[in-house]
Amino acid sequence: MKTKYLSLLAAILGSSLCCGASINGLNPAYSKDYTIYDGSNGDTLNVSSPTTVPVSGTTSWTMAFTISGLEATSGTDVGLLFTYNTTSNYKNLEGMGFQLTDSGDLTLCVGGFNYNGGTAAASPWKTNTLSGYSAEQPLTLFYTYSNGNVTISAMLGNDTSSLTTLASLNGTGVRFGSVTMTQLNFSAKDGSGNTWSVPNGVTGEYTLNNFDLYMGTLTEDQMKEYALSAVPEPAAASLGLLGLGLLLGRRRG
């Protein structure tokens, strides 16, 4: 009987509180599901099939993902959301990180660890800060690569008016030459299990609700659609909690 209740509960919560995301009529080339990172674990998404992802020329693509549960970083530490490496054998690493204070100032960082042949410690990080951020509120981010330019956009929760371009990185330092992306590395470790040694140290405590990589540049309407589909409606969340309460009440009875 207990197993029956647990199965039913899982069905209710799964149907009403799921955090997947989608864009009507557009299929992602790569996706990653819900994952919790505690600052020490990490994993990868290998990029080769069904398509390769160039990091040069005129090809455009967008990484779209929703995060929540960001933990405050210590001092000047940078929490890692993701990096990617290329066929140039880890020579060119690019990624997005964050710094979050206890007061809710969230600084998003984007940069390359070896731009223009520089060292990791000297590489430029472009930053933009959001004030009053709450770790419980989902944040959907869009990382767009287009003809050598990187643009970061963000939307908070289901507030479409909050969609904004936060930062851009362009110039010769962004162009990696004739290479393709081979791997996406999430949180604090790379594919071999080694901790990154990038500027100021890396942790990365957060929840990845969903991740999708689309071939092409997303429009503002598509970004809004993706973000809205990743955040459960209040009514759906309430129904999930109601179902949980009913099941617990029946169990006690």
N, C-alpha and C positions, 0 to 999 in steps of 0.2 A: 504493500500500500504506500509506504514511504517513497518508493521509487516512482510510483505513479504520480504522486504530488510533485516530486522534483522535476519530472519530465514535463508536466503541465506548466509548472512555473517557468521552466526554461523556454518553453514555447511562447508564453505570454511576454516574458521579458525580451526574448529574441525578436519577436515581431513588432514590439512597440518601442523598444529602446535601441534598435540597431543603429549603427553610426556609419553605414556605408555611404558612398556618394556617387553621383552619376550625372551625365549630361545627355539629354535626349538626342538620339541619332548619332552619337559620337562614342566610339569604343576606344578605351585606352590601350596602348601597346603593352604596358606593364602595370601591375597593380600589387599592392601589399595590404594585408588586413590588419585589424586591430592588434596592437602590440604595446606592452608596457615596458619602458626602459627605466632601470633604477640607478643609472649612473655608472654601472659597471658592466652590464650586459650589452651586447650589440649583435647585429646580424647584417646580412647583405642581400641584395637583389641582383642577380647576374643578368647582364644585358647582352643578348646575342640573338635569340630567337623569340618571337617571330620576325624581329627587325633589329637592325643595328641603329644606333643613334649617333649621328655625326656631331662633333663639337668643332666644326669649322664650316666655312662656306656659307651658303644662303639657307641651309636647312633650319627650320624653326621647330621648337618643341616646348612644351610646358609641363612642369611638375606641379600637380595640385594635391594638397594634403591638408588634413585637419588635425590639430593637436589640442590637447587639454592637459590639465594636471601638471603644468610646468612648475618645477621647484626652483626656489631662489638659488642663484649661483653665489659662490663665496668670493668676496673681493673682486678681483679683476678676471676671475675664471670665465671662460667661455663655454657654455653648454652647447653641445653639438646636436643639431637636428639631422643633418645628413651631409655627406660628402660624396663626390663621385670621382672615380679614377678612369684613366683612358688607356689606349693601347700603347701609350708612350711609357709604359712600365712605371707607373706612379710618379712620373716626372711632373705631370700637371694635375694638381688636385684642386678642386673647386668645391665650395660648399656653403652651407648656411648654418649659423650658430646663433646663440642668444645670450644675453645677460639679463637677469631678473633680480631686482632688489626686493627687500621685504616690504617696501612701501608701494610696490606695484608698478615701478618703472621698468618696462620691458624694452630692451634694446635688441633689435635684430641685426645680425652681422652677416655680411656676405663678402666673400673674397676668395682669391686664389692663394694657395700656399707656396707657389713657386712662380708667380707672375714675373715676366721679363727676366727670368733666370735668377731671381732673388731667392734668399733663404726664407724658411718658414717664419722666423722671428721678425724679419724685415718686411714681410708681405703686407700689402695694403688691405685693410678691412673697412668696407663702407658700412656705416651704421645709421640707424634711424630709431628713435625712441617713441614708444607709446606710453602715455601716462595713465595711471588708474587701472591697469590691467588686473583682472581677477583670474587666478589660475583655474578656477572651476568653469570659466566660460570658454567654450570652444573658439579657436582661432583658426581660420582657413587661410592658407598661404599659397601663393602662386609664384613659381620660379620659372620665368620665361627666358629662353635663349633664342635670339633671333639675329642672324647675320653678325655674330661676334659681340652682340650686346646682351647683357643680363639685366632683367628687370624683376623687381620683387613687388608683389601686390599682396594686400591682406584685407580680410573682412572679418569682423568680430561677431560671433554668434549668428543670428538671423537678421541682423541689421544691415540691409543692403546699402543704406546711405553711408555706411562706414567703409565701403570698399574704396581703397585708395592705393596709389602707387607710392611705395615707401622709399625705394632706392633704385639706382641704376648704376651699372658698371660697364664702361665701354672703353674703346681704344685698342691699341695694338696688344696690350697686356692681356686682353680677354681672349684673343684669337690664339688657339692652341696649335695651329697648323693642321695637317691632314691626319687627324686622329679621330677615333670614335670612342664613345663611352663603353666601358666594359663592365662596370660594377657600381652599384649604389651602396654606400656604407652608412648604416643607421646607428645612431648613438655613439658610444665611446670606443668602439673597436672596429678594426678593418677585417678583411676577409680571412686573414691568417690568425686572427685573435689577438693581435698586438694593439696596445693602446696607442692612439694617435699622440704625437708630440707636436702640437700646433701652438700658436701663440697663447701664452698665459695658462696653458693646461686645459684639458677638456674633461667635462663630465657629461651630463645630458640626461637629467631625470625628467621624463615626460611620458605622456600617453599618446601614441600614434593611433588616431581613430580610423584613418584611411589614407591611402596614398595611390595616386594614379599618374602615369606619365602619358601625355597625349602628343602625337606628332602634329605639330602646328601651333599657331598662336591662338589662345582663347580670347574671345571677345569679352567685353564687360558683362554682357547678358549671360554668357556661358559660365563665367566665373561666379556670378550671383546664383545661377541655377545649381552649380556644383556645391557651393557653400550651403545653400538652403537645404539641399538633399542630404547633407551630412549632419545637420542639426535636427534632432527629433522635435516634432511639434509638441507644444506644452500639453495639448489634449492627449496625445499618444503617451507621453511620459506619465501623465496622471492615471491613464488607464492601466499602465504597467504597474504602478504603485498600488492601485486599487486591487488589481489581481493578486499582487503579493499579499496585501492585507487580508483578502478573502481566504486565500489558501492557508495563511498562518492561523486565522481565526477558526477555520474548519478543522485544522490539525489539532488545535487546543481543545476543540469540542469533542 
